[in-house]
């Protein structure tokens, strides 16, 4: 059973924290995913075996946290992530952000009060509300968002996604690809070469955009958007161990 944290924004956030050695590894999940996913659980097993501090959690409107998904946006989930990290961890952090969590981790990595020792993204989707959703919406979908406040976007992973006007407008206030991303810690981008949701071009653009002395991009052959096969998960923990050796 998860623990719950009442954050400073009035939202009840479900989380699991494993105490251990630092840096604390923090997993940030994707859009409409939760902390019971295979990557989050695999990392927890790894943390227990290695004695590493580890935090996973659900954003508001996701998993077992409070609120309805449709009522929240990127800024809320950035707040949830930053708040739970400050409340439940101390010292250096290694952020691991999957899909939307990659975008959120890039935002968090720029905050001066967080001590970031390393960053790993998994099929990161920076600025996706604008660059992927809005840019590819039909005029009918755009009109529905503007006039009705929401449109339903088909998903390959279950229920359709409710895309609200607030989600689109709030996303525009958190874009990361239009300003420099200069980091003084190691950065690794993991990208599935067969990902149909986030393209390898997105990963290459992000790789070129990031300024870091130790910045690497790994394309995983036949890897899909989830990158959750045993082979994929072994790559993740192998690269995480490598990053920990650098801290």
N, C-alpha and C positions, 0 to 999 in steps of 0.2 A: 504493500500500500504506500502511495506517495505521502510526503508531508505537504503542508500548505503554508504559504506565506502571504499575509495580507500586505500588499505593497502600498507605497505612498500615494498611489493613484486610485486607491479604493478597489483594486482588483485582487481576487484570491487566486494565487498562482501555485499550481501543483509542481512539485519538484522532487528529485532524488539527489542526495548528496552523499558521496563516499569520501570519508576522510583519508588522508594519506600524505605522501610527500608532494611538495610543489615542484614545478608550477601546477596550478590547478587546471585541468583540462575541462573546458566548457563546450558542450554540444548545443548548437543552435539549429533547430529543425526547419523544415520547409513550410510552404504555403499549404494550409489545411492538413498538415501532418502532426504527429505528436511524439512524445518522448518514449512511447512503447515501440517505435519502429526499430528495424533490425540494426541499423548503424548505431543508434543511441544505446541499445541494449548490448550490442557487441562491445562497444567502448566501455561500458560499465563492467562487463566481465573481465576485459583486459585490465582495467584500473584495479579491480580487486586482486587479480593475479600479480600485478606489478607493485601494489601498494601505493598507487598514485591517486592523488586527490582528483575528484571528478564530480561535475555537476551537469545534470540534464533537467529540463523543465518544459512545461507547456505554456505558450503564450496565451493571453486572454482569448477566449473563444475557440481554443484548441484543446483537444484531449480532455483532461479533468479540471482544467482551470475554469474560473467563472466567466460568465458572459456569453453572448451569442457572436459567432464569427462575423456575421454581417454588420455588426455594430462597431467593428474595429478596423484599424488601418496600420500602415507601416510604422508611423510614429508611435502608436500605442505599443506595438511589439518591440520597438527599440527601447522604449521606457521599461517595459516588463523585463527585458533582458538585462539592461543596465542596473535596474533596481535589485533583481535577485542576485546578480553577481556581487554587487556591493554588500548586500545583506548577508550572504552565505559564504563568501570566500574572502581570503586575504592573500596579499602577495602577488607574485607574477602569475600570468594566465597564458594558456594556449587556447585560442579560440578555434573551434571547428564548426564551420557554417555550411549547411547543405542547402542548395538551391536558394530560396528566399533567405535562409539563414546565412548564406554567403554574403548577400547584400547587407544584412543587419550586422554581420561581423565586420564588414568593411567600415560601416558607420562607427561602431564601437571602437574599432582599432584607432580611430582618430581622436578619441576623447583623452585629454591630457591626464585625467585623474585615474585612468586604468593603466596598470603596469602590464603591457602586452609583451610576452616573451616569444610568441610565434603565432602564426595564422595559417590554417589549412582551410581551403574551400573545396567543396565537392559539387561539381556542376553548378557553380555559382551563377545566380541570376540577378546581377546588379541592374537596378532601374527598370525591372521587368514590367512594372505597371504602365510605364510610358513607352519603353523601347519595344516591348513584345506585345502587350495587350492593346493599348490605345493605338499604337502605330498600325496594328493589323486588324483592328475592328472594322467591320463594314460601316457604312454611313448609318444604316438602320440600328446597329448596335450602339453607335455613338449617340444617336438621337434618343435611344431608349435610356442610356445612362443620364443624359442631360435633362430629359423631360420626365422620366419615371424614377430616376435615382438609382436604378440597378438594372443590370442585364445578366442573364445566366449564360455562363461559358462552359461548353461541354468539356469533360475531363476524361482522360484515359485511366484515371486512378479511383473511380467511384462516382460519387454524386457530382452534379454540375457545380461549378464555382459561381457564387453570387458576386459579381463585380460592381461595386457601388461607386457613385459619383465621389463620395468622400475618399474611397481608396485611391482613385485616380488622382484627385486633387492633392491629397496628402502625400502621395508618392512623389509628386513634383517638387515637394519641399525637402526631399531627402535624397536627391540624385547624387551619385558619386562619380559618374563617368565624365562629368563636365568640369571637374576641379582636380588638381593634382592629388595623387595618393602616394605619398612618400613615407616609407616605413624604415625604421632602423632595426628591424627584427626579421628573422627568416619567414618567407612566405612560400607556400606550396599550393598550386592550383591543380586539383585532380579533375579530369574531364573525361567522361565516357565518349569514345569516338562514335558510338552509335546512338547517342542521346538525341531523341527527336523533340525534346522540349527546350533544352538549352543547346545551341549549336556550338561546334568547335570554334566558329568564328567569334562567338561571344567570349569564349575562353581566351582566344588569341588577342582580342581587343583589350580584355582586362589585363592580360599578361604584359602587353605593351604599355598599358596605362600606368601600371604600378611601378613606382621607383623604390627599389630595395636592393641592397648589396647581395643578398642571398634570396633570389626569386626564381622559382622553377615551375614549369608546367609539365605535367605528366598526362599523356593521352592513353587511356586504357582501351586496348583493342576489344571491340565488341561490347564495350561497357555501355549500359543504358542509363536512363536518368537517375535511377535509384542507386546504382553502384553498390548493390547489396548481396551479390553472390559471395560464397566463401572466398573465392579468389580476390574479388574486389575488397572485401573486408580485411584480408591479409595484407594487401597493398597499403590500405589505410593505416593499420597499426604498425606495419614495418616503417612507413614514412614518419609516423608519429614518434616512434622510438628514435629514429634518426634525428628528428628535430629536438627531442629532449636531450640528446647527447650534445647539442650545440648550445644549450642554455646553461 
